[in-house]
Protein backbone atom coordinates (compact mmCIF):
# COMPACT_ATOMS: atom_id res chain seq x y z
CA UNK A 1 0.00 0.00 0.00
CA UNK A 2 1.42 3.41 -1.01
CA UNK A 3 1.73 5.94 1.82
CA UNK A 4 0.27 9.38 1.18
CA UNK A 5 2.53 12.41 1.16
CA UNK A 6 2.57 14.16 4.55
CA UNK A 7 1.76 17.84 4.44
CA UNK A 8 4.53 19.90 6.03
CA UNK A 9 2.73 22.07 8.56
CA UNK A 10 2.31 22.22 12.32
CA UNK A 11 0.13 19.45 13.78
CA UNK A 12 -2.70 21.17 15.61
CA UNK A 13 -3.75 18.21 17.78
CA UNK A 14 -1.44 18.10 20.81
CA UNK A 15 -1.62 14.33 21.34
CA UNK A 16 -0.87 13.63 17.68
CA UNK A 17 1.95 16.16 17.79
CA UNK A 18 3.59 14.42 20.78
CA UNK A 19 3.29 10.99 19.18
CA UNK A 20 4.76 12.25 15.90
CA UNK A 21 7.63 13.97 17.75
CA UNK A 22 8.51 10.80 19.64
CA UNK A 23 8.46 8.64 16.51
CA UNK A 24 10.46 11.01 14.34
CA UNK A 25 12.96 11.76 17.12
CA UNK A 26 13.72 8.08 17.55
CA UNK A 27 13.97 7.70 13.79
CA UNK A 28 16.39 10.63 13.53
CA UNK A 29 18.63 9.31 16.33
CA UNK A 30 18.61 5.87 14.71
CA UNK A 31 19.65 7.35 11.35
CA UNK A 32 22.44 9.31 13.06
CA UNK A 33 23.74 6.13 14.72
CA UNK A 34 23.61 4.23 11.43
CA UNK A 35 25.49 7.03 9.65
CA UNK A 36 28.24 7.06 12.27
CA UNK A 37 28.68 3.24 12.18
CA UNK A 38 28.39 2.64 8.44
CA UNK A 39 30.49 5.62 7.33
CA UNK A 40 32.79 5.99 10.39
CA UNK A 41 31.66 9.61 10.74
CA UNK A 42 31.51 11.79 13.83
CA UNK A 43 27.86 12.68 14.27
CA UNK A 44 26.22 14.83 16.90
CA UNK A 45 22.50 15.53 17.22
CA UNK A 46 20.83 17.95 19.65
CA UNK A 47 17.04 18.11 19.95
CA UNK A 48 14.88 20.25 22.22
CA UNK A 49 11.21 19.39 22.54
CA UNK A 50 8.45 21.98 22.63
CA UNK A 51 8.63 22.01 26.45
CA UNK A 52 12.43 22.34 26.45
CA UNK A 53 13.42 18.72 27.11
CA UNK A 54 16.90 17.92 25.75
CA UNK A 55 17.60 14.87 23.59
CA UNK A 56 21.09 14.30 22.16
CA UNK A 57 23.25 11.76 20.37
CA UNK A 58 27.02 11.59 20.03
CA UNK A 59 28.95 9.08 17.96
CA UNK A 60 32.03 9.48 20.17
CA UNK A 61 32.42 7.72 23.48
CA UNK A 62 32.71 11.06 25.26
CA UNK A 63 30.06 13.73 25.64
CA UNK A 64 28.76 15.69 22.66
CA UNK A 65 30.78 18.70 23.88
CA UNK A 66 33.86 17.25 22.12
CA UNK A 67 32.08 17.43 18.79
CA UNK A 68 30.95 20.98 19.59
CA UNK A 69 34.51 22.06 20.42
CA UNK A 70 35.71 20.66 17.10
CA UNK A 71 32.91 22.50 15.34
CA UNK A 72 33.87 25.75 17.08
CA UNK A 73 37.53 25.42 16.13
CA UNK A 74 36.63 24.63 12.54
CA UNK A 75 34.15 27.44 11.94
CA UNK A 76 35.74 30.11 14.13
CA UNK A 77 32.35 31.16 15.42
CA UNK A 78 33.48 30.34 18.94
CA UNK A 79 37.32 30.46 19.04
CA UNK A 80 39.26 27.90 21.09
CA UNK A 81 40.87 28.80 24.39
CA UNK A 82 43.98 30.56 23.03
CA UNK A 83 42.06 32.53 20.45
CA UNK A 84 39.37 33.27 23.01
CA UNK A 85 41.96 34.79 25.37
CA UNK A 86 43.37 36.96 22.57
CA UNK A 87 39.86 38.03 21.70
CA UNK A 88 39.16 38.99 25.31
CA UNK A 89 42.41 40.99 25.49
CA UNK A 90 41.46 42.86 22.33
CA UNK A 91 38.06 43.67 23.80
CA UNK A 92 39.72 45.00 26.96
CA UNK A 93 42.10 47.17 24.92
CA UNK A 94 39.24 48.54 22.81
CA UNK A 95 37.25 49.26 25.95
CA UNK A 96 40.15 51.14 27.58
CA UNK A 97 40.75 53.13 24.38
CA UNK A 98 37.07 54.03 24.21
CA UNK A 99 37.07 55.19 27.84
CA UNK A 100 40.09 57.40 27.15
CA UNK A 101 38.36 58.98 24.15
CA UNK A 102 35.26 59.59 26.25
CA UNK A 103 37.33 61.32 28.93
CA UNK A 104 38.98 63.56 26.32
CA UNK A 105 35.63 64.51 24.84
CA UNK A 106 34.18 65.20 28.28
CA UNK A 107 37.14 67.45 29.17
CA UNK A 108 36.77 69.29 25.86
CA UNK A 109 33.07 69.78 26.54
CA UNK A 110 33.76 71.21 29.99
CA UNK A 111 36.34 73.59 28.55
CA UNK A 112 33.90 74.78 25.91
CA UNK A 113 31.47 75.53 28.74
CA UNK A 114 34.10 77.66 30.48
CA UNK A 115 35.33 75.15 33.06
CA UNK A 116 38.85 73.78 33.68
CA UNK A 117 40.49 76.62 31.71
CA UNK A 118 43.46 77.07 34.04
CA UNK A 119 45.43 74.32 32.29
CA UNK A 120 44.79 75.72 28.78
CA UNK A 121 47.50 77.48 26.82
CA UNK A 122 46.99 80.62 24.76
CA UNK A 123 46.76 78.62 21.52
CA UNK A 124 44.15 76.29 23.02
CA UNK A 125 42.08 79.23 24.20
CA UNK A 126 42.35 80.82 20.75
CA UNK A 127 41.19 77.58 19.10
CA UNK A 128 38.23 77.34 21.48
CA UNK A 129 37.32 80.95 20.78
CA UNK A 130 37.38 80.30 17.03
CA UNK A 131 35.21 77.21 17.46
CA UNK A 132 32.73 79.14 19.59
CA UNK A 133 32.62 81.94 17.02
CA UNK A 134 31.93 79.43 14.25
CA UNK A 135 29.28 77.74 16.37
CA UNK A 136 27.59 81.09 17.06
CA UNK A 137 27.50 81.87 13.35
CA UNK A 138 25.87 78.51 12.62
CA UNK A 139 23.35 79.06 15.43
CA UNK A 140 22.47 82.54 14.16
CA UNK A 141 22.06 81.29 10.60
CA UNK A 142 19.78 78.54 11.82
CA UNK A 143 17.74 80.99 13.91
CA UNK A 144 17.42 83.32 10.93
CA UNK A 145 16.23 80.45 8.77
CA UNK A 146 13.64 79.43 11.37
CA UNK A 147 12.42 83.04 11.68
CA UNK A 148 12.00 83.26 7.90
CA UNK A 149 10.06 80.01 7.83
CA UNK A 150 7.78 81.22 10.65
CA UNK A 151 7.20 84.55 8.89
CA UNK A 152 6.36 82.76 5.64
CA UNK A 153 3.90 80.53 7.47
CA UNK A 154 2.23 83.52 9.15
CA UNK A 155 2.09 85.40 5.84
CA UNK A 156 0.51 82.39 4.19
CA UNK A 157 -2.14 82.23 6.93
CA UNK A 158 -2.82 85.98 6.62
CA UNK A 159 -3.20 85.71 2.84
CA UNK A 160 -5.58 82.80 3.24
CA UNK A 161 -7.62 84.83 5.76
CA UNK A 162 -7.78 87.82 3.37
CA UNK A 163 -8.94 85.59 0.54
CA UNK A 164 -11.61 84.14 2.79
CA UNK A 165 -12.78 87.63 3.82
CA UNK A 166 -12.86 88.84 0.21
CA UNK A 167 -14.98 85.88 -0.80
CA UNK A 168 -17.40 86.56 2.04
CA UNK A 169 -17.64 90.26 1.08
CA UNK A 170 -18.24 89.32 -2.55
CA UNK A 171 -21.04 86.97 -1.55
CA UNK A 172 -22.59 89.69 0.65
CA UNK A 173 -22.42 92.25 -2.18
CA UNK A 174 -24.13 89.83 -4.54
CA UNK A 175 -26.85 89.19 -1.97
CA UNK A 176 -27.44 92.92 -1.32
CA UNK A 177 -27.52 93.67 -5.06
CA UNK A 178 -30.15 91.01 -5.54
CA UNK A 179 -32.22 92.51 -2.72
CA UNK A 180 -31.96 96.01 -4.25
CA UNK A 181 -33.15 94.68 -7.60
CA UNK A 182 -36.16 93.02 -6.00
CA UNK A 183 -37.37 96.12 -4.04
CA UNK A 184 -38.12 98.46 -7.05
CA UNK A 185 -40.10 95.72 -8.77
CA UNK A 186 -42.18 95.20 -5.68
CA UNK A 187 -42.71 99.00 -5.35
CA UNK A 188 -43.92 99.27 -8.96
CA UNK A 189 -46.29 96.37 -8.51
CA UNK A 190 -47.70 97.92 -5.32
CA UNK A 191 -48.32 101.30 -7.07
CA UNK A 192 -50.06 99.59 -9.98
CA UNK A 193 -52.23 97.67 -7.56
CA UNK A 194 -53.17 100.86 -5.64
CA UNK A 195 -54.11 102.67 -8.90
CA UNK A 196 -56.31 99.83 -9.98
CA UNK A 197 -58.08 99.80 -6.66
CA UNK A 198 -58.60 103.59 -6.78
CA UNK A 199 -60.15 103.37 -10.26
CA UNK A 200 -62.49 100.62 -9.24
CA UNK A 201 -63.70 102.49 -6.15
CA UNK A 202 -67.28 103.74 -6.75
CA UNK A 203 -69.36 105.83 -4.42
CA UNK A 204 -72.67 104.06 -3.77
CA UNK A 205 -75.65 105.60 -1.96
CA UNK A 206 -78.97 104.08 -1.11
CA UNK A 207 -81.84 106.12 -2.67
CA UNK A 208 -85.50 105.18 -2.81
CA UNK A 209 -87.58 106.79 -5.55
CA UNK A 210 -87.83 107.39 -9.32
CA UNK A 211 -84.66 107.90 -11.37
CA UNK A 212 -85.59 111.54 -12.10
CA UNK A 213 -85.84 112.26 -8.42
CA UNK A 214 -82.41 110.64 -7.99
CA UNK A 215 -80.95 112.96 -10.63
CA UNK A 216 -82.53 116.02 -8.98
CA UNK A 217 -81.17 114.87 -5.72
CA UNK A 218 -77.65 114.67 -7.16
CA UNK A 219 -77.95 118.17 -8.63
CA UNK A 220 -78.93 119.58 -5.26
CA UNK A 221 -75.91 118.07 -3.60
CA UNK A 222 -73.71 119.11 -6.44
C-alpha positions in Angstrom: 0.0 0.0 0.0 1.4 3.4 -1.0 1.7 5.9 1.8 0.3 9.4 1.2 2.5 12.4 1.2 2.6 14.2 4.6 1.8 17.8 4.4 4.5 19.9 6.0 2.7 22.1 8.6 2.3 22.2 12.3 0.1 19.5 13.8 -2.7 21.2 15.6 -3.8 18.2 17.8 -1.4 18.1 20.8 -1.6 14.3 21.3 -0.9 13.6 17.7 1.9 16.2 17.8 3.6 14.4 20.8 3.3 11.0 19.2 4.8 12.2 15.9 7.6 14.0 17.7 8.5 10.8 19.6 8.5 8.6 16.5 10.5 11.0 14.3 13.0 11.8 17.1 13.7 8.1 17.5 14.0 7.7 13.8 16.4 10.6 13.5 18.6 9.3 16.3 18.6 5.9 14.7 19.6 7.3 11.4 22.4 9.3 13.1 23.7 6.1 14.7 23.6 4.2 11.4 25.5 7.0 9.7 28.2 7.1 12.3 28.7 3.2 12.2 28.4 2.6 8.4 30.5 5.6 7.3 32.8 6.0 10.4 31.7 9.6 10.7 31.5 11.8 13.8 27.9 12.7 14.3 26.2 14.8 16.9 22.5 15.5 17.2 20.8 18.0 19.6 17.0 18.1 19.9 14.9 20.3 22.2 11.2 19.4 22.5 8.4 22.0 22.6 8.6 22.0 26.5 12.4 22.3 26.5 13.4 18.7 27.1 16.9 17.9 25.7 17.6 14.9 23.6 21.1 14.3 22.2 23.2 11.8 20.4 27.0 11.6 20.0 28.9 9.1 18.0 32.0 9.5 20.2 32.4 7.7 23.5 32.7 11.1 25.3 30.1 13.7 25.6 28.8 15.7 22.7 30.8 18.7 23.9 33.9 17.2 22.1 32.1 17.4 18.8 30.9 21.0 19.6 34.5 22.1 20.4 35.7 20.7 17.1 32.9 22.5 15.3 33.9 25.7 17.1 37.5 25.4 16.1 36.6 24.6 12.5 34.1 27.4 11.9 35.7 30.1 14.1 32.3 31.2 15.4 33.5 30.3 18.9 37.3 30.5 19.0 39.3 27.9 21.1 40.9 28.8 24.4 44.0 30.6 23.0 42.1 32.5 20.4 39.4 33.3 23.0 42.0 34.8 25.4 43.4 37.0 22.6 39.9 38.0 21.7 39.2 39.0 25.3 42.4 41.0 25.5 41.5 42.9 22.3 38.1 43.7 23.8 39.7 45.0 27.0 42.1 47.2 24.9 39.2 48.5 22.8 37.2 49.3 25.9 40.2 51.1 27.6 40.8 53.1 24.4 37.1 54.0 24.2 37.1 55.2 27.8 40.1 57.4 27.2 38.4 59.0 24.2 35.3 59.6 26.2 37.3 61.3 28.9 39.0 63.6 26.3 35.6 64.5 24.8 34.2 65.2 28.3 37.1 67.4 29.2 36.8 69.3 25.9 33.1 69.8 26.5 33.8 71.2 30.0 36.3 73.6 28.6 33.9 74.8 25.9 31.5 75.5 28.7 34.1 77.7 30.5 35.3 75.1 33.1 38.8 73.8 33.7 40.5 76.6 31.7 43.5 77.1 34.0 45.4 74.3 32.3 44.8 75.7 28.8 47.5 77.5 26.8 47.0 80.6 24.8 46.8 78.6 21.5 44.2 76.3 23.0 42.1 79.2 24.2 42.3 80.8 20.8 41.2 77.6 19.1 38.2 77.3 21.5 37.3 81.0 20.8 37.4 80.3 17.0 35.2 77.2 17.5 32.7 79.1 19.6 32.6 81.9 17.0 31.9 79.4 14.2 29.3 77.7 16.4 27.6 81.1 17.1 27.5 81.9 13.4 25.9 78.5 12.6 23.4 79.1 15.4 22.5 82.5 14.2 22.1 81.3 10.6 19.8 78.5 11.8 17.7 81.0 13.9 17.4 83.3 10.9 16.2 80.5 8.8 13.6 79.4 11.4 12.4 83.0 11.7 12.0 83.3 7.9 10.1 80.0 7.8 7.8 81.2 10.6 7.2 84.6 8.9 6.4 82.8 5.6 3.9 80.5 7.5 2.2 83.5 9.2 2.1 85.4 5.8 0.5 82.4 4.2 -2.1 82.2 6.9 -2.8 86.0 6.6 -3.2 85.7 2.8 -5.6 82.8 3.2 -7.6 84.8 5.8 -7.8 87.8 3.4 -8.9 85.6 0.5 -11.6 84.1 2.8 -12.8 87.6 3.8 -12.9 88.8 0.2 -15.0 85.9 -0.8 -17.4 86.6 2.0 -17.6 90.3 1.1 -18.2 89.3 -2.6 -21.0 87.0 -1.6 -22.6 89.7 0.7 -22.4 92.2 -2.2 -24.1 89.8 -4.5 -26.9 89.2 -2.0 -27.4 92.9 -1.3 -27.5 93.7 -5.1 -30.2 91.0 -5.5 -32.2 92.5 -2.7 -32.0 96.0 -4.2 -33.1 94.7 -7.6 -36.2 93.0 -6.0 -37.4 96.1 -4.0 -38.1 98.5 -7.0 -40.1 95.7 -8.8 -42.2 95.2 -5.7 -42.7 99.0 -5.3 -43.9 99.3 -9.0 -46.3 96.4 -8.5 -47.7 97.9 -5.3 -48.3 101.3 -7.1 -50.1 99.6 -10.0 -52.2 97.7 -7.6 -53.2 100.9 -5.6 -54.1 102.7 -8.9 -56.3 99.8 -10.0 -58.1 99.8 -6.7 -58.6 103.6 -6.8 -60.1 103.4 -10.3 -62.5 100.6 -9.2 -63.7 102.5 -6.1 -67.3 103.7 -6.8 -69.4 105.8 -4.4 -72.7 104.1 -3.8 -75.7 105.6 -2.0 -79.0 104.1 -1.1 -81.8 106.1 -2.7 -85.5 105.2 -2.8 -87.6 106.8 -5.5 -87.8 107.4 -9.3 -84.7 107.9 -11.4 -85.6 111.5 -12.1 -85.8 112.3 -8.4 -82.4 110.6 -8.0 -80.9 113.0 -10.6 -82.5 116.0 -9.0 -81.2 114.9 -5.7 -77.7 114.7 -7.2 -78.0 118.2 -8.6 -78.9 119.6 -5.3 -75.9 118.1 -3.6 -73.7 119.1 -6.4 
